[in-house]
Amino acid sequence: MLNKLGQFIEDHKLLQPGDCVVCAVSGGADSVALLFALYLLKEKLQIKLSAAHFNHHLRGAESDRDEAFVRDLCDRYDIPLQVGSGEVVPGKKGLEAAARDARYGFLKTLPGKIATAHTADDNAETVLMRMVRGTGLKGLGAIAPVNGKLIRPMLTVTRKDVLAFLQEYALSWVEDSSNGEEDFLRNRLRHQVLPLLTAENPRFAENTSALALRLQQDEAALAASVPETDHVETLRSLPPALRSRALAAFLERCGVREPEAQHILLAEKLVFSPNPSAKADLPGNVTVARNYGRLVKLAQEEAPEAVQLPCPGTVVFGGYRISCAPAASLAADGYLVQSCGSLTVRSRRAGDAVTLPGGTKSLKKLFIDRKIPADLRETIPVVADDAGVVCVIGVAVNKSRAATRLPAIQIRFEKSEE
């Protein structure tokens, strides 16, 4: 086991002389083996070794027993130990995920590199779990040797290697009773599926872990070829393998923390949709949409409330400063219109339409023709009175309301800095 561990550390450049390494120790066989192996290799590797244990308090006295065992182990070999604890509350992904998040949250607060005792068997189990749940190339890569400050030096070491190592050095460990329960998918695969596959090939765990490591390299090579783009034509032209990764990266930039296959498929449908303003709702209250030739993240903004436009007077709406006054002449600038009653500035409404030189057109169709992004349409000011739409600020004046004689109203506008 020491040879496998040392070779893997060297091949993946996990440690450098002078590194501070914190070994995460639960008290189980794998973590005890890793701690003692690093203890034996620390002089050769020229590292500073310490340990860390997190007490989840999920198994009552058994959890306290594990902590006491780890404390005694570290005291025996004079290994500095840091202990964390916390109450774990199950979240949407269940108790196991909540416990893992709490544990890693503690470990990441510690200085130096954090070594965890994931073995080839763990890697094989992770591959099988992701196959059962559905995954792609990235998911089949399973456990990475390095993830930020986390390192996994034992991914070529099997559970059989661990037990032989512990026996050789007469090391004891503690068993987590929850590992025998069938409530978790990982445990069911470990107890029921892996033994059958190992019977077919005793090296199944090693081979599967090696496969996962190769797939990580393939994924990295593909990821390096992915352009950072939100342009629809570019995305359409990419091979599917690159397009799906470009879309996943786009979704991450938009705030989707871990884009899944279904989320990437929704984004791909936007790319190929005949609707240039199609949109999709995604986790994290994120909405993405087509803005004609681009994909965009829509701002979660409500349409501004309607306001009265006095004449004379000025209001601010949708990023515009809009003023109204009696027109001095028909040659005045701005929109010159005839008014029927009081004026209101508001967002568009169903049924709104204007008459243009080519005929009457709904505002919905007008905005589409002018290629106005969908996320901006509710903020474009519409000036209306008792007879309907008078003008659409920055877009069009209703020809049927255009002034041909005095008295008339002059409506002017400019971008507002408020």
Rosetta blueprint (number, residue, H / E / L):
1 M L
2 L H
3 N H
4 K H
5 L H
6 G H
7 Q H
8 F H
9 I H
10 E H
11 D H
12 H L
13 K L
14 L L
15 L L
16 Q L
17 P L
18 G L
19 D L
20 C E
21 V E
22 V E
23 C E
24 A E
25 V L
26 S L
27 G L
28 G L
29 A H
30 D H
31 S H
32 V H
33 A H
34 L H
35 L H
36 F H
37 A H
38 L H
39 Y H
40 L H
41 L H
42 K H
43 E H
44 K H
45 L H
46 Q L
47 I L
48 K E
49 L E
50 S E
51 A E
52 A E
53 H E
54 F E
55 N E
56 H L
57 H L
58 L L
59 R L
60 G L
61 A H
62 E H
63 S H
64 D H
65 R H
66 D H
67 E H
68 A H
69 F H
70 V H
71 R H
72 D H
73 L H
74 C H
75 D H
76 R H
77 Y L
78 D L
79 I L
80 P L
81 L E
82 Q E
83 V E
84 G E
85 S E
86 G L
87 E L
88 V L
89 V L
90 P L
91 G E
92 K L
93 K L
94 G E
95 L H
96 E H
97 A H
98 A H
99 A H
100 R H
101 D H
102 A H
103 R H
104 Y H
105 G H
106 F H
107 L H
108 K L
109 T L
110 L L
111 P L
112 G L
113 K E
114 I E
115 A E
116 T L
117 A L
118 H L
119 T L
120 A H
121 D H
122 D H
123 N H
124 A H
125 E H
126 T H
127 V H
128 L H
129 M H
130 R H
131 M H
132 V H
133 R H
134 G L
135 T L
136 G L
137 L H
138 K H
139 G H
140 L H
141 G L
142 A L
143 I L
144 A L
145 P L
146 V E
147 N E
148 G L
149 K L
150 L E
151 I E
152 R L
153 P L
154 M L
155 L L
156 T L
157 V L
158 T L
159 R H
160 K H
161 D H
162 V H
163 L H
164 A H
165 F H
166 L H
167 Q H
168 E H
169 Y L
170 A L
171 L L
172 S L
173 W L
174 V L
175 E L
176 D L
177 S H
178 S H
179 N H
180 G H
181 E L
182 E L
183 D L
184 F L
185 L H
186 R H
187 N H
188 R H
189 L H
190 R H
191 H H
192 Q H
193 V H
194 L H
195 P H
196 L H
197 L H
198 T H
199 A H
200 E H
201 N L
202 P L
203 R L
204 F H
205 A H
206 E H
207 N H
208 T H
209 S H
210 A H
211 L H
212 A H
213 L H
214 R H
215 L H
216 Q H
217 Q H
218 D H
219 E H
220 A H
221 A H
222 L H
223 A H
224 A H
225 S L
226 V L
227 P L
228 E L
229 T L
230 D L
231 H E
232 V H
233 E H
234 T H
235 L H
236 R H
237 S H
238 L L
239 P L
240 P H
241 A H
242 L H
243 R H
244 S H
245 R H
246 A H
247 L H
248 A H
249 A H
250 F H
251 L H
252 E H
253 R H
254 C H
255 G L
256 V L
257 R L
258 E L
259 P L
260 E L
261 A H
262 Q H
263 H H
264 I H
265 L H
266 L H
267 A H
268 E H
269 K H
270 L H
271 V H
272 F H
273 S L
274 P L
275 N L
276 P L
277 S L
278 A L
279 K E
280 A E
281 D E
282 L E
283 P L
284 G L
285 N L
286 V E
287 T E
288 V E
289 A E
290 R E
291 N E
292 Y L
293 G L
294 R E
295 L E
296 V E
297 K E
298 L L
299 A L
300 Q L
301 E L
302 E L
303 A L
304 P L
305 E L
306 A L
307 V E
308 Q E
309 L E
310 P L
311 C L
312 P L
313 G E
314 T E
315 V E
316 V E
317 F E
318 G L
319 G L
320 Y E
321 R E
322 I E
323 S E
324 C E
325 A E
326 P E
327 A L
328 A L
329 S L
330 L L
331 A L
332 A L
333 D L
334 G L
335 Y E
336 L E
337 V E
338 Q L
339 S L
340 C L
341 G L
342 S L
343 L E
344 T E
345 V E
346 R E
347 S L
348 R L
349 R L
350 A L
351 G L
352 D L
353 A E
354 V E
355 T E
356 L E
357 P L
358 G L
359 G E
360 T E
361 K E
362 S E
363 L H
364 K H
365 K H
366 L H
367 F H
368 I H
369 D H
370 R L
371 K L
372 I L
373 P L
374 A H
375 D H
376 L H
377 R H
378 E H
379 T H
380 I L
381 P L
382 V E
383 V E
384 A E
385 D E
386 D L
387 A L
388 G E
389 V E
390 V E
391 C E
392 V E
393 I L
394 G L
395 V L
396 A E
397 V E
398 N L
399 K H
400 S H
401 R H
402 A E
403 A L
404 T L
405 R L
406 L L
407 P L
408 A L
409 I E
410 Q E
411 I E
412 R E
413 F E
414 E E
415 K E
416 S L
417 E L
418 E L
